[in-house]
């Protein structure tokens, strides 16, 4: 058993929280802090959150450093420190963490070396050389972190959570409001064309249910509004929308250089049928047409949806996908165990 000092989001629906709980389930003692909770109230307004995001959290560095010094002097003696995402932690923060005299791991589910989020990860990138281990989910990011001087980089896949994403045992327990033909669960993003993609499906006569934040900002929202079911989902509502749909769209973020996302694992694990973009990652994970279905553009997606919705193969693909993702062992418990075992081997 390891004593792990863990820094990451601690709200119940976040993937960082899921990883912290997975570390506990595999037998470790986890002391969990969320750095943003200790920001001065002034920095917690929506305006200041936007400013911090765009400035790479430069203004909150003194607050984070004070909290880290407080933890350092509290007498906590971790065996390893796990920093999840790391956008709040600049070079001086890492210098404080190194005083614990134990390995420091960064797990990055975002794309810090990419360009989509501007200066958001400037502080993180300034501290790359001070991490003992960096775990990333994109091949490009792995090479870019190495070029920045990272000591040890591990490439892993994104995953599902064994507990948070478990399907309903009885499908009749799924509320009627979460049942649909085709579901998309995700945020509207500028320049990602998700709205245009879904418009093609709607124009083809496919009923698409949309859950997610910021969709009223879409220029197509007048058309999409009848299909909009509400903001982002979490907990059992998220599972209900996946399991209650005949098919679930897996739309990637080109700005984030995605070849797969957490949805790629969560949807089959939760009992949904993954209908996603055909990428090298997706075709390595699942057999197309057997364990999931893939497309190259919205028009091919519309054709696939029409064919499957009119046929009898939906349940077979769902069951095969659910079996395959479990066989791949891409749950948080397995991924966290792999990072610790591989990351801490030969690490001083």
C-alpha positions in Angstrom: 0.0 0.0 0.0 1.2 3.5 -0.9 0.4 6.8 0.8 -0.5 9.0 -2.1 -0.8 12.8 -1.9 -3.3 13.5 -4.7 -4.0 16.8 -6.4 -7.0 17.0 -8.7 -10.7 17.9 -9.1 -12.8 16.5 -6.3 -16.3 16.9 -7.6 -18.1 13.6 -8.0 -18.5 13.5 -11.8 -14.9 14.5 -12.7 -12.5 11.9 -14.2 -9.8 13.2 -11.7 -12.1 12.2 -8.8 -12.8 8.9 -10.4 -9.0 8.2 -10.6 -8.5 9.1 -7.0 -11.3 6.7 -5.9 -9.8 4.0 -8.2 -6.4 4.4 -6.4 -8.2 3.8 -3.1 -10.0 0.7 -4.5 -6.7 -0.9 -5.5 -5.5 -0.6 -1.9 -3.8 2.8 -1.6 -4.3 5.5 1.0 -5.2 8.7 -0.8 -5.0 12.2 0.7 -6.9 14.4 -1.8 -6.6 18.1 -2.4 -8.2 20.3 -5.0 -6.0 23.4 -5.5 -8.8 25.6 -6.8 -10.7 25.2 -3.6 -8.0 27.3 -1.9 -8.0 30.2 -4.3 -9.1 33.5 -2.8 -12.8 34.3 -3.3 -11.8 37.0 -5.8 -10.5 34.4 -8.2 -13.7 32.2 -8.1 -15.9 34.5 -10.2 -16.7 33.4 -13.8 -14.8 36.4 -15.1 -11.6 35.6 -13.1 -11.9 31.9 -14.0 -11.8 32.9 -17.7 -8.8 35.3 -17.1 -7.0 32.5 -15.2 -7.6 30.0 -17.9 -6.4 32.4 -20.6 -3.3 33.5 -18.6 -2.2 30.0 -17.7 -3.1 30.5 -14.0 -0.3 33.0 -13.5 -2.2 35.1 -11.0 -3.1 32.2 -8.6 0.5 30.9 -8.3 1.2 32.6 -4.9 -2.1 31.1 -3.5 -1.2 27.6 -4.7 2.4 27.9 -3.4 1.1 28.9 0.0 -1.2 25.9 0.2 1.5 23.5 -0.8 3.9 24.9 1.8 1.1 24.5 4.4 0.7 20.9 3.4 4.5 20.4 3.4 4.8 21.6 6.9 1.8 19.6 8.1 3.8 16.5 8.7 2.3 14.5 5.8 4.8 11.9 4.5 3.6 10.6 1.2 5.2 7.7 -0.7 4.2 9.3 -4.0 2.6 12.5 -5.2 0.0 12.3 -8.0 -0.8 15.6 -9.8 -3.9 15.2 -12.0 -4.0 17.6 -15.0 -1.5 20.0 -13.4 -2.6 23.3 -15.0 -2.4 25.0 -11.6 1.1 23.9 -10.8 4.1 26.0 -12.0 7.8 25.5 -11.6 7.9 26.9 -8.0 5.0 24.7 -7.0 6.9 21.6 -8.2 10.0 22.8 -6.3 7.9 22.7 -3.1 6.5 19.3 -4.0 10.0 18.0 -4.5 10.7 18.8 -0.9 8.6 15.8 0.1 11.4 13.7 -1.2 9.2 11.2 -3.1 8.4 10.6 -6.8 6.0 13.1 -8.4 3.7 11.9 -11.1 1.7 14.0 -13.6 -1.3 12.5 -15.2 -2.5 14.6 -18.2 -5.8 13.8 -19.8 -5.8 17.1 -21.7 -3.4 18.2 -24.4 -1.0 20.7 -22.8 1.4 20.6 -25.7 -1.3 21.2 -28.3 -2.7 24.6 -29.4 -6.4 24.4 -28.7 -6.4 26.0 -25.2 -3.9 28.8 -25.8 -1.9 29.7 -22.7 -3.9 27.5 -20.3 -1.0 25.1 -19.7 1.9 27.6 -19.6 2.6 26.9 -15.9 2.5 23.2 -16.4 4.9 23.3 -19.3 7.4 25.4 -17.3 7.6 22.5 -14.7 7.9 19.5 -17.0 11.5 18.7 -16.1 10.7 18.5 -12.4 8.2 15.6 -12.7 9.6 12.2 -12.2 6.9 10.6 -14.4 4.4 12.0 -16.9 1.5 9.9 -18.1 -0.2 11.1 -21.3 -3.0 9.8 -23.5 -1.8 11.1 -26.9 1.2 9.8 -28.9 2.1 13.3 -30.1 2.0 14.6 -26.5 4.4 11.9 -25.4 7.0 12.9 -28.0 6.5 16.6 -27.3 7.0 16.1 -23.5 10.1 14.1 -24.1 11.4 17.0 -26.3 10.7 19.4 -23.5 13.0 17.4 -21.2 10.6 15.1 -19.4 12.4 12.4 -17.4 10.0 9.5 -18.0 6.9 9.5 -20.2 4.2 6.8 -20.2 1.5 6.6 -22.9 -1.8 5.2 -21.7 -5.3 5.1 -23.1 -8.2 7.0 -21.6 -10.6 4.8 -19.7 -13.9 4.2 -18.0 -14.5 4.0 -14.3 -15.4 0.6 -12.9 -17.9 2.0 -10.4 -19.1 5.4 -11.8 -19.8 4.0 -15.2 -21.4 0.7 -14.3 -24.6 0.1 -16.3 -28.0 -0.4 -14.8 -28.6 -4.0 -13.9 -32.1 -3.8 -15.1 -32.9 -1.7 -18.2 -36.4 -1.1 -17.1 -34.9 1.1 -14.3 -33.8 3.6 -16.9 -36.1 6.7 -16.7 -38.1 7.3 -19.9 -36.7 10.8 -20.2 -33.2 9.3 -21.0 -34.3 6.9 -23.8 -33.5 7.9 -27.3 -32.6 6.7 -30.8 -29.3 8.5 -31.2 -27.7 10.4 -28.3 -24.8 12.9 -28.2 -23.6 13.8 -24.7 -21.0 16.6 -24.8 -20.3 20.3 -24.9 -20.8 22.6 -27.9 -17.4 23.9 -28.9 -16.5 26.8 -31.2 -14.7 25.7 -34.4 -15.4 22.0 -33.7 -18.4 21.8 -36.1 -20.3 19.4 -33.8 -23.5 21.3 -34.5 -23.0 21.1 -38.3 -22.4 17.3 -37.9 -25.6 16.8 -35.9 -27.6 19.0 -38.4 -26.7 16.6 -41.2 -28.2 13.7 -39.2 -31.3 15.7 -38.4 -31.7 16.7 -42.0 -31.5 13.0 -42.9 -34.5 12.3 -40.6 -32.6 10.9 -37.6 -33.8 11.8 -34.2 -30.8 12.9 -32.2 -31.0 13.7 -28.5 -28.4 16.3 -27.3 -27.2 16.7 -23.7 -24.4 19.2 -23.0 -23.4 22.7 -22.0 -23.2 25.8 -24.3 -25.4 24.5 -27.1 -27.6 27.6 -27.2 -24.5 29.4 -28.5 -24.7 27.4 -31.7 -25.8 29.3 -34.8 -28.0 26.3 -35.6 -29.6 26.2 -32.2 -33.0 27.2 -33.6 -33.0 24.0 -35.6 -31.4 22.0 -32.8 -33.5 23.2 -29.9 -36.3 20.6 -30.3 -33.6 17.9 -29.9 -31.8 19.6 -27.0 -32.5 17.7 -23.8 -30.4 19.8 -21.3 -27.0 20.5 -19.9 -24.1 18.1 -19.2 -24.9 14.9 -17.4 -23.2 13.1 -14.6 -23.7 10.2 -12.3 -26.6 7.8 -13.0 -28.2 10.3 -15.4 -25.1 10.0 -17.6 -25.3 6.2 -17.6 -29.1 6.3 -18.2 -28.6 8.5 -21.3 -25.9 6.1 -22.7 -27.7 2.9 -21.9 -31.1 4.3 -22.8 -29.9 5.2 -26.3 -30.0 2.8 -29.2 -26.7 4.5 -30.4 -24.3 7.0 -28.9 -22.2 9.4 -31.0 -18.5 9.7 -30.3 -17.4 13.1 -31.6 -13.8 13.9 -31.2 -12.0 17.3 -30.6 -9.7 18.0 -33.5 -8.3 21.0 -31.5 -7.4 18.5 -28.8 -5.9 16.1 -31.3 -8.2 13.3 -30.2 -8.0 9.8 -31.7 -10.2 8.5 -28.9 -11.8 10.0 -25.8 -13.1 8.7 -22.5 -16.5 8.2 -24.3 -14.8 5.6 -26.4 -14.5 3.4 -23.3 -17.4 4.7 -21.2 -20.1 4.1 -23.8 -19.5 0.4 -24.4 -18.7 -0.2 -20.7 -22.1 1.4 -19.7 -24.0 -0.7 -22.2 -24.2 1.7 -25.1 -23.4 1.3 -28.8 -20.4 3.4 -29.8 -20.9 5.2 -33.1 -17.7 7.2 -33.6 -15.2 8.6 -36.0 -13.0 6.0 -37.8 -9.5 6.6 -36.3 -6.4 4.5 -35.8 -7.2 4.3 -32.1 -10.8 3.3 -32.5 -10.1 0.6 -35.1 -7.4 -0.9 -32.8 -9.9 -1.0 -30.0 -13.0 -2.4 -31.7 -14.0 -4.4 -34.7 -16.0 -2.1 -37.0 -19.6 -3.3 -37.4 -19.2 -6.0 -34.7 -18.1 -4.3 -31.5 -18.8 -0.6 -32.5 -19.5 1.3 -35.7 -17.3 3.9 -37.3 -17.7 6.6 -40.0 -15.5 9.1 -41.9 -18.0 11.9 -42.1 -21.6 12.9 -41.1 -23.1 11.5 -44.2 -21.7 8.1 -43.7 -22.7 8.3 -40.0 -26.3 9.1 -41.1 -26.3 6.1 -43.4 -25.1 3.8 -40.7 -27.6 5.1 -38.2 -30.5 4.6 -40.6 -29.4 1.1 -41.4 -28.9 0.0 -37.7 -32.0 1.7 -36.4 -34.1 -0.2 -39.0 -32.4 -3.6 -38.3 -31.8 -6.1 -35.6 -28.1 -5.8 -34.9 -28.1 -3.1 -32.2 -28.2 -5.4 -29.2 -25.5 -7.7 -30.7 -23.1 -4.8 -31.2 -23.8 -3.4 -27.8 -23.1 -6.7 -26.1 -19.9 -7.4 -28.1 -18.6 -3.9 -27.3 -19.3 -4.3 -23.6 -17.5 -7.6 -23.6 -14.5 -6.2 -25.6 -13.9 -3.1 -23.4 -13.8 -5.2 -20.3 -11.4 -7.6 -21.9 -9.1 -4.7 -22.8 -8.8 -3.8 -19.1 -9.1 0.0 -19.7 -10.8 0.8 -16.4 -9.3 3.4 -14.0 -8.1 0.7 -11.6 -6.0 -1.1 -14.3 -4.7 2.2 -15.8 -3.7 3.7 -12.4 -2.0 0.4 -11.4 -0.1 0.4 -14.6 1.1 4.0 -14.2 2.3 3.3 -10.7 4.0 0.1 -11.5 5.7 1.3 -14.7 6.3 4.8 -13.5 7.9 4.0 -10.2 10.1 1.2 -11.5 13.7 2.4 -11.4 12.5 5.9 -10.3 14.4 7.4 -7.4 
